[in-house]
Amino acid sequence: MINGDDLKAMRLKAGIAQKNMATKLNLESKTIIDYELNVIKVRGRDLFFWLYYCKVDVSVVFRQIKAVREQVNGNKTGESIIKGDEE
């Protein structure tokens, strides 16, 4: 899982100051600090845009999501592919 150290490293590598990242994500600077110090967990939306602004290639994740969707949609037997997913 991505933690605060990872977020900070990506931000620094991209040359983005905490204040600028806060502006980009429409958050307070304190929230960026809290994310990076692991005081609070980064919200999904914020993580997605953090990766976008830091120019992190997430195409692998999207390919994996597509593969899972295709597996679920291709499951013609009606059997659950998720263990414990009972009706």
Secondary structure as the mmCIF struct_conf table of DSSP 4:
data_model
#
loop_
_struct_conf.conf_type_id
_struct_conf.id
_struct_conf.beg_label_comp_id
_struct_conf.beg_label_asym_id
_struct_conf.beg_label_seq_id
_struct_conf.end_label_comp_id
_struct_conf.end_label_asym_id
_struct_conf.end_label_seq_id
HELX_RH_AL_P HELX_RH_AL_P1 GLY A 4 LYS A 13
TURN_TY1_P TURN_TY1_P1 ALA A 14 GLY A 15
HELX_RH_AL_P HELX_RH_AL_P2 GLN A 18 LEU A 25
TURN_TY1_P TURN_TY1_P2 ASN A 26 ASN A 26
HELX_RH_AL_P HELX_RH_AL_P3 SER A 29 GLU A 36
TURN_TY1_P TURN_TY1_P3 LEU A 37 ASN A 38
BEND BEND1 VAL A 39 ILE A 40
HELX_LH_PP_P HELX_LH_PP_P1 LYS A 41 ARG A 43
HELX_RH_AL_P HELX_RH_AL_P4 GLY A 44 TYR A 53
TURN_TY1_P TURN_TY1_P4 CYS A 54 LYS A 55
HELX_RH_AL_P HELX_RH_AL_P5 SER A 59 ASN A 73
TURN_TY1_P TURN_TY1_P5 GLY A 74 GLY A 74
TURN_TY1_P TURN_TY1_P6 LYS A 76 THR A 77
BEND BEND2 ILE A 81 ILE A 82
TURN_TY1_P TURN_TY1_P7 LYS A 83 GLY A 84
#
